[in-house]
Each structure stands twice: as C-alpha cells, then as structure tokens.
C-alpha cells in the first residue's frame, strides 16, 4: 500500500483546487455581467433605431413635416379622443396658389425650396400640440385640436398673411407666392361625420377659396353654409 499523503499536503491541494474553482466562477460572473451590459446597450441602440425608423416612416422626405399616412392615422385618433372628451377639432387644408405654373416657370428645385420654406413659416404659427402634414404635392394639412372657429380663422389668416408677405430667396433670386386655405370642423360626440367627411368638407372649402380669387380663407359650417 502507498504511504498516505500528509494531511497538510491534502489540505494544500484542496485549497489550490478551491482557488481554481473560485477563480473560474469569478471569471464566469464577470463575463456574465459584461454580456448583460452589452445586451442592455444593444437593446437601447435597437430602441433608438426603431424610433428613428418610425419617425422616417411618418415624415415627408422633402419638407420634413408629417406625411399623409401619419395625418390619416392622427385624425382617426383625434376623432376617438374627441368622442371621449366631448370636444371638436378643425382640419385646415392649404394649397400653394398657381404652384404648377410656378414649377414650370422656375423649375422644380426652386419649387421644392418654396415648399420647405413654406412649412417653416406655417410651423411658426402653430401650437406645440397642433400638427402640420404634407397632404400631397403642394397641399398641406393642419389639425387644430380644441379650437373654436374664430380662433381657427385667426390662425389661418395669420399663416396666409405670413406667406403672402414673405420673400423667398434662393440663389440670390427673390420669389413670392400666396396660399389658399379651407377649414372644416368635426364634433364626433354630436355628429356622425367620418374622417372622409371631414377631409371632403375641408377640400370643398379650399376649392371655394380658389374660386373666390385665391389667397384667402374659407370655413365650412355644419349647416353647409360658407363662412368668409
């Protein structure tokens, strides 16, 4: 039989083995913490990128205001909110007068510049919770929440005047444009108007502004009478 190891040697070997185990555990624990931190960082980056992608999906590439898709979804949400709170809101449609002729005369690059500058001017007249969206081409839409008709007219007139008085300058050339406005309202808690009815009424008032000479504001009343 082999001579047994001294107890002291056995204890030393056991302590050495235990130290290795502890070292391995500490290393694994550090690696686990590092992995967890990395995963949290990746999750934050992914969340940020998802928000950026969502914003890109909702923003018009040229003017950097909301796009038509976002506008329609927002109006639907606003209708539901208005039903709950028993309030109404107004939709303003805006069209740059004679813009197709302007593009043909001065070129699309100048036209694009006008649209971008126009949005900056319109935004200056809005509250933080109002939204401006590109409805299509040279048409834009504004949703005014909890706004009385007189206040909506004041906002639209302020925007119309600001656009008409502004001098657009690009490549040392000066340009002037005007815009026509159509305002429609909806009170979801008392009437049966749908989103399509609201946009249709706003479009009719905009057309009326065009017929009356452009560069003006027209309001649609629920009783189908023109105002202004």
Number of C-alpha atoms within 10 A of each C-alpha: 3 4 5 7 8 8 9 9 10 12 11 11 12 12 12 12 12 12 12 12 12 12 12 12 12 12 12 12 12 12 12 12 12 12 12 12 12 12 12 12 12 12 12 12 12 12 12 12 12 12 12 12 12 11 13 14 14 18 19 19 11 12 19 16 19 23 23 18 15 17 20 16 11 14 19 13 12 20 21 14 15 19 15 11 10 14 18 21 21 23 22 28 29 25 25 22 18 14 19 14 10 16 15 10 11 11 12 13 10 18 18 15 15 23 20 14 16 23 18 13 16 19 16 11 14 17 10 8 9 13 17 22 25 26 21 12 11 19 18 24 25 23 25 24 19 15 16 13 17 10 12 23 20 12 17 26 18 14 24 21 14 18 22 14 12 16 14 17 14 12 6 7 9 10 14 12 18 20 25 27 31 28 31 27 27 24 19 22 17 11 9 10 15 15 16 10 14 21 22 13 23 26 22 19 26 27 18 21 22 21 9 13 10 19 20 20 27 26 28 23 16 14 6 9 9 12 11 10
